[in-house]
Amino acid sequence: MKGISIIVCCYNSALRLPETLRHLATQEVSSMIPWEVIVVNNASKDNTSGIAKLEWEKYHCKAAFKVIDQPIPGLSAAREKGIETSNFEYLIFCDDDNWLAPNWAQRVCEIFELNPEIGIIGGKNEAVFEIQPPVWFEKLKGSFAVGEQNSNTADITDTRGYVWGAGLSFRKSVYLKAKNAGFKPLLSGRKGNKLTAGEDTEFCYIFRMAGYRIWYFEDLKLQHFIPTARLNEQVLPKMYKGFGESLYYFELYNHTIKSSKNPFFLIYSQSFRDFSNFMIWARPYLFESNRNTNMTYLLFLCMRRKLSTSLIHILNFNRLYKRTIMLSENIKKF
């Protein structure tokens, strides 16, 4: 059914939700377009559900609103629950710390209506801070889903190949097609305080398998609230551990789409080559005395963790590659 469903997945989000819901309630959507807001309470231990209902009642918004529970932890499980209970074709993932610009939902609907080949849309994410961000944030802001995802509005299917999950907008029918073909996520997304990653990019790879395009629109904007607690450099290596684990799976999908006959050595030779090139560049800086504030040393720790965690999955390679090949063939049949 044509219309818009905005899915907000929450874990202990009582403090973050009020501002997020305010921005959703003030979306400027045509009266001709039905839309709804779905808050998914993902095993929260605070009063997320109660706060969500109380906050929404403050606004006289025409959108339908509901709060549903998903006791299974994990962002992917929460999103799946939101998709299952949605009523409309055009879906938007809005994180509990995302403040969508007033035209976001309307613009997404217009783009999908005019471009049937587009399966997924992403936009420009701007950071909002509680404090002055540390010096390293600008270099690593992409890891926080902040910044421009391309230099201009464009089809990024064959270049970047993915958009961030913050504000990711997509066609429900394509996702259901992949699911009916046997798609089950290899990546679960964050679980509570565990900083796993990659479910957004996996999502994009599945749409690419189905033959749809990924587009970036620079006029689609959202503000991504970054609390002080997330600006602690001690958590960065932990974040990059999650990136390293997901990188391995991305390469499996990437080589499946390209129909590579023997991608095993391509994947790991590229990983070692990237790390070696970084070491050559970083060597003069790695032994500076003040390592705690040395940006290069911090990047070194992140890249080392990223590489080592991807190598852990080497024994699963053949099984997972056969799985992705079969999935790709099944999706094309639907």
Secondary structure as GFF3:
##gff-version 3
##sequence-region A 1 334
A	DSSP	beta_strand	4	10	.	.	.	ID=ss1
A	DSSP	alpha_helix	17	25	.	.	.	ID=ss2
A	DSSP	beta_strand	35	41	.	.	.	ID=ss3
A	DSSP	alpha_helix	48	56	.	.	.	ID=ss4
A	DSSP	beta_strand	64	69	.	.	.	ID=ss5
A	DSSP	alpha_helix	75	85	.	.	.	ID=ss6
A	DSSP	beta_strand	90	93	.	.	.	ID=ss7
A	DSSP	beta_strand	98	100	.	.	.	ID=ss8
A	DSSP	alpha_helix	104	114	.	.	.	ID=ss9
A	DSSP	beta_strand	118	129	.	.	.	ID=ss10
A	DSSP	alpha_helix	137	140	.	.	.	ID=ss11
A	DSSP	three_ten_helix	141	144	.	.	.	ID=ss12
A	DSSP	beta_strand	154	155	.	.	.	ID=ss13
A	DSSP	beta_strand	169	171	.	.	.	ID=ss14
A	DSSP	alpha_helix	172	180	.	.	.	ID=ss15
A	DSSP	alpha_helix	199	209	.	.	.	ID=ss16
A	DSSP	beta_strand	213	226	.	.	.	ID=ss17
A	DSSP	three_ten_helix	228	231	.	.	.	ID=ss18
A	DSSP	three_ten_helix	233	235	.	.	.	ID=ss19
A	DSSP	alpha_helix	236	257	.	.	.	ID=ss20
A	DSSP	alpha_helix	264	282	.	.	.	ID=ss21
A	DSSP	three_ten_helix	283	285	.	.	.	ID=ss22
A	DSSP	three_ten_helix	291	293	.	.	.	ID=ss23
A	DSSP	alpha_helix	295	311	.	.	.	ID=ss24
A	DSSP	three_ten_helix	312	316	.	.	.	ID=ss25
A	DSSP	alpha_helix	317	333	.	.	.	ID=ss26
###
